[in-house]
Amino acid sequence: MHRLNRRQLLGSSAMALLMSSPEARATIIKGGLPWKPGSADPPTAVSPGGWHYFTPQEAKTVEAFVDRLIPPDPQTPGGKDIGCAVFIDRQLAGSYGRNENLYMMGPFQRGTKQQGPQSPLTAAQQYRKALAALDDACRNEYSGKSFADLSDEQKDEVITGLENGSFKLDGFDGQSFLTLILTDTRNGFLADPIYGGNKDMAAWKMIGFPGTHYDYRDWIDRHNERVTLPTVGIASHPNWSK
Amino acid sequence: MARRLPGKDAVIIGLGWTGSILAHELTQAGLDVVALERGPWRDTATDFPISYAQDELRYRLQHQLFLQPAQMCVTFRNNASQTALPVRNWGAFMLGNGVGGGGLHWNAETFRFLPTDFTARSHLTQRYGEKFLPEDMTIQDWGVTHDDLEPHYDDFEYLCGTSGTAGNLQGKIQDGGNPFEGARSRPYPTPAQKQGYGHTLFAEAAKQLGYKPYPQPSGNLSQSYTNPLGVTLGQCTFCGFCEWFGCANYSKATPQTTILPVLLRNPNFEARTECEVTRINLDNTGKRATGVTYVDPSGEEFEQPADLVLLCAFQLFNVQLLLLSGIGTPYDPRTGKGQIGRNFTHQTMSTAVGFFDKDKYNFNPFIASGAIGMCIDEFNGDNFDHGSAGFVGGGYIGQVRTNGRPLESMAVPPGTPAWGAKWKQALRDNYLSSVICGGACHASFYSYRDVYLDLDPTYKDRFARPLVRLTIDFHDNELKMSAFLTDKYAEILQQMGAKEVVKQPRKGPYDVTDYQTSHLCGGAIMGDNPDNSALNRYLQSWDVPNLFVQGAAAFPQNAGYNPTGTVGALAFWSAKAIRSQYLKNPGPLVHA
């Protein structure tokens, strides 16, 4: 995850043109454009293996779930093998999971749909609560089986029920949970592989997105031609030096 | 108690486009200027270098270059009968933060408004009669004309190096440009950008239907350019990671790439970052600003005295700071009295998605710039007869698709399930061969009596100051206009050869989770007298003459274009008045 406190670090260090005034501790910029080598803030690549937020049971449920949202086919892996669950796990363990950048001051109250989500729970807390409720509901409905142990047809039945509101979760709105996990799964499928999903850029190759090239001047006039450049991600780009 | 610092000639609140322009103009005039910026310093090499600038998750979905709601939020409701709630995560609009402001990560669409946009009320009532306008519509003339601003549109375009094709050169209509634009004194500084396949096909189809397509004026430059300050920008490479992102290539016009390198060398100027201004201070008459109070990153409070105060923050926060500082009279929607918060507007965006035969069409949507595309202006402003249309206003229509970034390019044909094998197959089949363009119909949002800004009674910021409250909904006039424009755009997509076109006209109620644009306007509008405006025609406060308020808060209503060209022109216009009139004789530039 990004080092979100880098700015504070910068503010307190001596920089060529960024100085800390003795009279006002603000960062003062004058005399030219400030710049300090080594102060860039590249993303940290997700390391594979293990779970940073999910419990083993939660991870099992999420892997099963994402593999039905985006099932494998002969050309392209499904949500599980492409890393969607790993992506979600790492996101929930970071600033996204903690709602770190969002306005989280109360009072909390339900508003209209147009006013947007108003939950006092962070994204990570929502997953914890909803995944437990999902397994409970599955055990009640399918003779003691948790979500991951259901057949593919049964899993799809549950997801369809969450979608249309007929499959209820105790203490959590099932439709909201489906929206949350579907959005995160799609993001994991299609985001840069540096974040743990889209393994081998398989989703980009599937749709025909050549990745993070930064120069298409040779291609702008080549209308209606399939771009033949190799697919690249941030960490496989020639400019990446970390 | 705030610590009192030595006085400055001028203090600037917010160092985005307008703050940078005003700072440069005033330091050139010899003033000692300090700018206070709430966010951090940002530069290309540190914050969005070419090795990782193209990160859609980080910059688009997680808004890393933007103001975070945790730092400052706003509240929203559709109407006064509802309780406003905080916009906990940004949706309908995105607010800038840090040096460069929104100018750092904008698309760089650099339009001029139409001459009649500046005289909206008098023009429309003259053409259609007083009764033609809805009773609660509060549009008015700006107090400034297109001719007044033309030299300053020119200043801004030549600062930026804007790439475009002139449509009206000193009154002569030019082939390939927008024939509806006001007369410009000289061509764009650089020729229009090249266009991709989808954009080109749109222009051909529009021509076949009898329209006059023109390239969108772009601050992503078609060639390298050295501006009048001596700062050089590079050629845009069509990377497809422009708006929401910083440009790693120095080819998007931003304060950083056009003005800051010169401004920061001026010994009369300094910027203090991560300093949040909490109020503008007034003397005991209430008619003169004595400076500002701000909080630095350590939490310590300072008073910065200054002879001149330039309010250059984002529109919402300009209005919030006026309200928090007790400057002017807050607007009361019941009586229509009071100026601060009145005539708040946004934009009315709509589109249609075109699905094409994947074996015949490959649009390579990822080859694009932030302001690429071809547009038509036949249905903008009052360029067509509204007599039978049943609404006023309009917008440009264009294939202005800026990217093929995967997380924003998941359109699938209607009837496709939201998940499962069919969804996956539809994504595979349509990514390269669909035309998805959120900004296709970029239309006006006129002002109404019940759309306004005030201070929220409940929700507070981290300094326990009230958040600004947005009360906003669409009115029938705008929804009718949106349906009309969307139909016109859909016809062009059909003409391009789409096998299926899905219209998405704007529908009410206004939804704060649904991105439109970040073009929020009004709330401290300009006009010709203090009974209809907060600012005079030079953006000078009627109430506090040593305070000038820059930016789109001054727009009496929003036109059918992106606002930054007009924001930049107004900044140069205001700066000229300060330099040539105010500094010689400080006081009101217009006598009420």
Interface residues (C-beta under 8 A of the other chain):
Chain A: H2 R7 Q8 L10 G11 L18 E23 A24 R25 A26 T27 I28 I29 K30 G31 G32 L33 P34 W35 K36 S39 A40 D41 P42 P43 R68 L69 I70 P71 D73 T76 S95 Y96 E100 N101 L102 Y103 M104 M105 P107 Q109 G111 T112 K113 Q114 Q115 G116 P117 Q118 D156 I159 E163 L182 R186 N187 L190 A191 D192 I194 Y195 A203 W204 M206 I207 G208 F209 P210 T212 H213 Y214 D215 Y216 R217 W219 I220 D221 H223 N224 E225 R226 V227 I234 H237 N239 W240 S241
Chain B: R3 L5 P40 W41 D43 A45 T46 D47 P49 I50 S51 Y52 A53 Q54 D55 E56 L57 R58 L61 Q62 H63 Q64 Q68 P69 A70 C73 F76 R77 N78 Q82 T83 L85 P86 V87 R88 N89 G91 V99 K194 Q195 G196 Y197 T200 Q235 T237 F238 C239 G240 F241 A248 N249 L260 P261 L264 R265 P267 F269 E270 A271 R272 T273 E274 C275 D296 P297 S298 E300 F302 Y361 N362 F363 N364 F366 I367 G404 P406 L407 M410 A418 W419 G420 A421 W423 K424 Q425 L427 R428 Y431 L432 T458 Y459 K460 P509 Y510 D511 V512 T513
